[in-house]
Every structure is written in structure tokens, then in C-alpha cells.
Amino acid sequence: MKSLFALILILMTASASASNKFSSYCNVFIGTACFGMKSGDEYKYTSQVDFSIYEIKLSSRDKINIYSGYHPASFDYAGAYFSKETVNGYLVSALKIDNQHHRILIESMDKRVPSVDINISIFSGDKRLITEFIKSFRSCTITQLEAACKDDILLQSVVL
């Protein structure tokens, strides 16, 4: 498992340093989804027994915390600007907490697949980079032998 993580990290670093723009393809895989990072962005990966956390800091100073696991924090579906929208076999919900904070929850219709809970903190005045980052998310399926990600944008309905 550690060698697989090292390989993914090497591929991500090589891909991220090749361009200053977000890739239209993914270079970080989180199980049910993938996303693109570019040179200058940073992330910290923490793995526990039943969940993973990605702490991402974009070059614009915007921060994203991503939880991937089976027990995300409760979500305010009633306050969400879209709730359980079906995209590529996933239920996507988005909530604008305030002008700087947003939350996105990606739930699989298959309960055996972990949820992805994305918490966004916007610190820059220009939302272009964080918007590009969100638009880089693709839905993925993983088997023992391969990861397959769709070309469709998973979070195209999200408005920051």
C-alpha cells in the first residue's frame, strides 16, 4: 500500500510540475473521485483505519479539507443550494456557509463506497483558482486492478 501511495505521489508531482494550469485530467485519486493539482499547490495526506483526510493549500492561499470515509459530519440538506443532485451515480450536495466557506458532500448510491466531504475556505479575492480546482473533480470507480474516472465534471453545478 505504501509503494502504491509513493507511486501516486511521484506521478502527481511529475504531472503537477509539467504545467502551471490545472490538468483537465486527475492527478490525485481519492477512491470515489479524483482531482487535479498544479505546481505550487500543497497537500497533506492522513490515513486512518476507516477514513482519509487531505489538507490542501492552493497557491492562491485558499484551503480545502477533504474527508473520504463512511461517516461524514451531518450535512444541512435543507440549507443547501442543491441537495442530492444525481451525477454519474453519486449524490452531490452543496452548501454555501458564507462568502468564504462552502461545503460539498459527494455520496455514493452504493453504501459500500465512501463519501467525500469537501470543506472549502476562500482567502483570496480571486475565485478563479478555487473554481478551477473544483471543476477538476471527476467521478471514479476502483477495482482491484484499475481506477477508471469519467471525463464528465463531477462538481459542475457548484457555484462559489
C-alpha positions as CSV (number, residue, x, y, z in Angstrom):
1,M,0.0,0.0,0.0
2,K,2.8,2.4,0.8
3,S,4.5,1.7,-2.5
4,L,1.2,2.5,-4.3
5,F,1.0,5.8,-2.4
6,A,4.6,6.6,-3.3
7,L,3.9,5.9,-7.0
8,I,0.8,8.1,-6.9
9,L,2.8,10.9,-5.2
10,I,5.6,10.6,-7.8
11,L,3.1,10.7,-10.7
12,M,1.2,13.6,-9.1
13,T,4.4,15.6,-8.6
14,A,5.6,15.0,-12.2
15,S,2.2,15.9,-13.6
16,A,1.8,18.9,-11.4
17,S,5.2,20.4,-12.3
18,A,4.6,19.9,-16.0
19,S,2.1,22.7,-16.1
20,N,1.1,25.8,-14.2
21,K,-2.6,25.1,-15.0
22,F,-4.9,22.5,-13.6
23,S,-5.0,19.4,-15.6
24,S,-8.3,18.5,-17.3
25,Y,-7.4,15.0,-16.0
26,C,-6.8,14.0,-12.5
27,N,-3.5,13.6,-10.8
28,V,-4.8,12.9,-7.2
29,F,-7.1,9.9,-6.6
30,I,-9.3,9.6,-3.5
31,G,-11.2,6.5,-4.3
32,T,-14.7,7.7,-5.4
33,A,-13.2,10.8,-7.1
34,C,-10.1,12.4,-8.4
35,F,-8.9,16.0,-8.8
36,G,-6.1,18.0,-10.4
37,M,-3.4,19.9,-8.6
38,K,-0.8,22.2,-10.1
39,S,2.7,23.2,-9.3
40,G,2.8,25.5,-6.2
41,D,-0.1,23.7,-4.5
42,E,0.5,21.7,-1.4
43,Y,-1.4,18.9,0.3
44,K,-1.0,16.7,3.4
45,Y,-2.5,13.2,3.4
46,T,-3.5,11.4,6.6
47,S,-4.9,7.9,6.6
48,Q,-6.7,6.2,9.5
49,V,-8.3,2.8,9.6
50,D,-11.6,3.8,8.1
51,F,-11.1,7.3,6.6
52,S,-8.6,9.6,4.9
53,I,-8.1,13.3,5.1
54,Y,-6.5,15.6,2.5
55,E,-5.5,19.1,3.6
56,I,-4.9,21.2,0.5
57,K,-3.5,24.7,0.2
58,L,-3.7,26.2,-3.2
59,S,-1.1,28.7,-4.4
60,S,-3.8,31.4,-4.0
61,R,-3.9,30.6,-0.2
62,D,-7.3,29.0,-0.5
63,K,-7.7,25.9,1.6
64,I,-9.6,22.7,1.1
65,N,-10.1,19.9,3.5
66,I,-11.4,16.6,2.1
67,Y,-12.6,13.7,4.2
68,S,-13.1,10.4,2.5
69,G,-14.8,7.8,4.6
70,Y,-18.1,6.2,5.7
71,H,-19.1,8.7,8.5
72,P,-19.0,12.3,7.3
73,A,-20.3,15.0,9.6
74,S,-24.0,15.7,9.4
75,F,-25.0,17.9,6.5
76,D,-27.6,20.7,6.3
77,Y,-29.6,19.5,3.3
78,A,-32.4,22.0,3.9
79,G,-29.9,24.9,3.7
80,A,-28.1,23.6,0.6
81,Y,-28.4,25.3,-2.8
82,F,-28.6,21.9,-4.3
83,S,-29.3,18.7,-2.4
84,K,-28.6,15.1,-3.6
85,E,-28.3,16.0,-7.3
86,T,-27.5,12.8,-9.2
87,V,-24.2,13.0,-11.1
88,N,-22.5,9.9,-12.5
89,G,-24.1,7.6,-9.9
90,Y,-23.3,9.9,-7.0
91,L,-25.5,12.2,-5.0
92,V,-23.9,15.7,-4.8
93,S,-25.0,18.3,-2.3
94,A,-23.5,21.8,-1.9
95,L,-23.9,24.4,0.9
96,K,-22.7,28.0,0.9
97,I,-22.0,28.6,4.6
98,D,-20.9,32.2,3.9
99,N,-18.9,34.1,1.2
100,Q,-15.6,32.4,2.3
101,H,-16.8,28.9,3.3
102,H,-18.5,26.3,1.3
103,R,-19.2,22.6,1.8
104,I,-19.7,19.9,-0.8
105,L,-20.8,16.3,0.0
106,I,-20.5,13.5,-2.5
107,E,-22.3,10.4,-1.5
108,S,-22.4,7.2,-3.5
109,M,-25.7,5.4,-4.2
110,D,-23.8,2.2,-3.3
111,K,-23.4,2.3,0.5
112,R,-20.2,0.2,0.3
113,V,-18.3,3.2,-1.3
114,P,-17.0,6.0,1.0
115,S,-18.5,9.5,1.0
116,V,-16.3,12.5,0.1
117,D,-16.9,15.6,2.3
118,I,-15.2,18.8,0.9
119,N,-14.8,21.9,3.1
120,I,-13.6,25.0,1.3
121,S,-12.1,28.2,2.8
122,I,-11.5,31.0,0.3
123,F,-8.9,33.5,1.4
124,S,-8.0,35.2,-1.9
125,G,-10.1,37.8,-3.6
126,D,-9.9,36.0,-6.9
127,K,-12.1,32.8,-7.0
128,R,-10.6,31.7,-10.3
129,L,-8.1,29.2,-9.0
130,I,-10.5,27.6,-6.4
131,T,-13.2,27.4,-9.1
132,E,-10.7,25.6,-11.5
133,F,-9.8,23.3,-8.7
134,I,-13.5,22.3,-8.0
135,K,-14.1,21.9,-11.7
136,S,-11.2,19.4,-11.9
137,F,-13.1,16.8,-9.8
138,R,-14.1,13.7,-11.7
139,S,-16.0,10.6,-10.5
140,C,-14.1,7.4,-10.3
141,T,-14.6,3.7,-9.7
142,I,-11.8,1.5,-8.4
143,T,-11.4,-2.3,-8.8
144,Q,-8.5,-4.4,-7.6
145,L,-6.8,-3.9,-11.0
146,E,-7.6,-0.4,-12.1
147,A,-9.1,3.1,-11.4
148,A,-11.4,4.4,-14.0
149,C,-12.5,8.0,-14.0
150,K,-15.2,9.7,-16.1
151,D,-14.5,12.7,-18.3
152,D,-17.6,14.5,-17.0
153,I,-17.1,17.1,-14.4
154,L,-18.5,15.8,-11.1
155,L,-19.0,19.2,-9.5
156,Q,-20.0,21.3,-12.5
157,S,-23.1,22.6,-10.6
158,V,-21.1,24.0,-7.7
159,V,-21.0,27.8,-7.5
160,L,-18.5,29.5,-5.2
